[in-house]
C-alpha cells in the first residue's frame, strides 16, 4: 500500500510529521494540527482501498461509531474529512506502548493485570451502553501510556445494532487469537463477544501465554469452539481459585454462560480480589526507552519481579550487615571480661 504523504508535507491544516503504520484499513501518520495546536494521528484511505465500496463503507461506519464515543479509556476521535479526494480521519495521538508489546515481556502481577482489565471493561461499558460492539478487542488495539492509563482504539470492525451487515453470512471477522466461538462460527454477534476477548487478554496477562496453545490458526479456531482452557492457576501457581473462576466464566463457549455485561465482569473481578484481601491496585511507572524508527516513542512498562526473589535478596542483605556487627559486639564483650 503506497504512502500518500511525506514528512514535512502540508495537507490542509495538518503538517505530516512521521509515518506510523499501514494496513488494509489505511495509512497512519503522526501530524501536527496547526489550527488546534496539537499533535494528532491521521489515517487516510488510499485510492486502491477507497475504490472498494465495502471498505469505503467500513471506513465511514468506523467514523460514525468512533465519533459517538467519549471516555477516558477510549482513544478520542477528532475529525473526518476529505483532502484531494482522499477520505481521512484524525484522532488522539496516544504515546505509550501497546499491550501487545508489553505482553512480549511476559506475565504481569495480578494487581497490574486487574487494574488494566478494569480500565478496558470501563471502555467497553461505554461502547456497549451506546449499542456498539467492538468485535476486535486485542492487545494490538490497546495502548498503555507511561502513567498507566489504558486507551482502547481499533474500531475498524465496530458496529452498532442498527448498522447494516457488511460481512457475508458465515464469514469470519476479527483476530483469531482473541476470537469468540460465535465469531469463529460466523454467527450473529452481540456485545458478549467482546467480553470473551477480554477473558483471553486477562488470561494472557496473568500467565504470559494465551488460553490455547496450538500449531495453526485452524487448530486455534477449533480450540475456541471446543476446548476448555486450563485454569490460569495451573500455569501460575498462587493465583486464587476465585480468579480462575472469573477467567473461565469469561471464556465460556456459550455466551449465556458468560458475564452478560462489562459491569458484571468488573464486579466479579473485584469480588475475586476482595476474597483474597488484595491490596489496592497500582500501576507501575514506566522507565524511559529509546525511540523506535518509524513510529512514536514507545515506553516499555515495568516488568514485575517475583515477590519471593525480592524477599530473598532482602534477607541476604540483612544477614550480610547484622552478622559482622554481632561478631564485633561479642569481641568487645570478651575483651571487657578478660580485663576483669
Protein Blocks (a to p, Z undefined) as FASTA:
>chain_A
ZZfbdghiaghjbccfbdfbdcfkbccdddddfklopadddddddfklmmpmklmmmmmm
mmmmmmmpccfkbccdfbdcdeehiacddddddedddfklmmmnopcdfklmmmmmmmmm
mmmmmmmmnopafklacfklpccdfkopacdehillgccfklccfbdehiacdjfklccf
klmnopacdfklmmmmmmmmmmmmmnopafbdcfbfklmmmmmmmmccddfklmmghiaf
klmmmmmmmmpfblklmcfbfklmmmmmmmmmmmnopacddddddddddddehiacdddd
dddddfklmmmmmmmmmmmmmmmmmmmmmmmmmmmmmmZZ
